[in-house]
């Protein structure tokens, strides 16, 4: 497959991860610590599973594809952090 596709897959997984974290944080309420704990744990498991799935599929193709997916995830997270640092 094309190099840019694996990088794009990684970037999309990274964006989904970031928006999942943002959604979890914005939905937390001070009066419901148990609900917040389950939301954080459930979101973490879903994000971990999605990242592992993308990496596993890419690594079954070849090592370079796995590295590109990893780089896409990493770059997407840093771009989101950098773009929101002055808000």
Secondary structure, 3 states (H helix, E strand, C coil): CCHHHHHHHHHHHHHHHHHHHHHHHHCCCCCCHHHHHHHHHHHHHHHHHHHHHHHHHHHHHCHHHHHHHHHHHHHHHHHHHHHCCCC
